[in-house]
C-alpha cells in the first residue's frame, strides 16, 4: 500500500518544462516583433511581456534584460529552421563532402535559410550599437563569433587542399567573412529586392570564383566567352 502511494506522489516535471519552453518561445517571438517594429531603444520589457501574454517578472526571470533577449533571438535565428542546428548540419556536411564546390554551394543553401532570420537582428544591433555601449559590446561579440565560424570553414578548404595556389587562410577567411556579412544581404535582398534564391546563387558563385582553382570546364567556358 505504501509503495502505491509513493508512486502516485512521484513528481513529473515534463509538463512544467514544456510550459517553460512555450513561455520562452512566446517571449522571443514577441521580442522579435517589437524590436523590428520599434527598434531596440523604443522597445520596453512591459510591451514584450504584454505581447507574449506573460508578466514582466517572467521576462526578467527568463532573460534578465533586453540585451540578453537580443542574444537569444540571434542564437535561435542561427539555428535555422530544421530540427538540427544549422552549424551542426554544416559540420556534418563538411566531414563527408569531398567536392569543394558542392561544399560551398551547400553553405549558400544554409545561408538562404539562416540569413532572413538572423540579418534583421544583426542590423538592429548595428543600429543600436552606435548609442548603446552594451549593444556595441554585443556587436563585437557577434562579429567575433561569425569570424570564428568563417575561419573554421576556410580551414576546411585549406585542409582539403582546395584553395587556389597562394591563397592563405586569412585571405580565404576574409572572402567568407565578406559574403556572409549582413551588409551584403541588406544591399542585395532588402534594398535591391533580390530574391533569397538569387542571393544564395550569387554568393556561391562568387565564393567559388574567389577561393577555388578554375576547373578545366570553367577554363574552356571562359575562353569561349573571350
MOURKA-V266595 format. One record per backbone hydrogen bond with DSSP energy under -1.0 kcal/mol. NH is the residue of the N-H (numbers start at 0). CO is the residue of the C=O. Records with the same first field share a line. If there is no record, write none. Layout:
NH: CO  CO
//
This chain:
4: 0
5: 1
6: 2
7: 3
8: 4
16: 12
17: 13
18: 14
19: 15
20: 16
21: 17
22: 18
23: 19
24: 20
25: 21
26: 22
27: 23
28: 24
29: 25
30: 26
31: 27
32: 28
33: 29
34: 30
35: 31
36: 32
37: 33
38: 34
47: 43
48: 44
49: 45
50: 46
51: 47
52: 48
53: 48
58: 54
59: 55
60: 56
61: 57
62: 58
68: 64
69: 65
70: 66
71: 67
72: 68
73: 69
74: 70
75: 71
76: 72
77: 73
79: 76
85: 78
88: 84
89: 85
90: 86
91: 87
92: 88
93: 89
94: 90
95: 92
96: 92
102: 98
103: 99
104: 100
105: 101
106: 102
107: 103
108: 104
109: 105
110: 106
111: 107
112: 108
113: 109
114: 110
116: 113
117: 113
118: 114
121: 117
122: 118
123: 119
124: 120
125: 121
126: 122
127: 123
128: 124
130: 127
131: 127
135: 131
136: 132
137: 133
138: 134
139: 135
140: 136
141: 137
142: 138
143: 139
144: 140
145: 141
146: 142
147: 143
148: 144
149: 145
150: 146
151: 147
152: 148
153: 149
154: 150
155: 151
156: 152
157: 153
158: 154
159: 155
160: 157
161: 156
163: 210
166: 163
171: 167
172: 168
173: 169
174: 170
175: 171
176: 172
177: 173
178: 174
179: 175
180: 177
184: 180
185: 181
186: 182
187: 183
188: 184
189: 184
190: 185
193: 187
198: 194
199: 195
200: 196
201: 197
202: 198
203: 199
204: 200
205: 201
206: 202
207: 203
208: 204
209: 205
210: 206
211: 207
218: 214
219: 215
220: 216
221: 217
222: 218
223: 219
224: 220
//
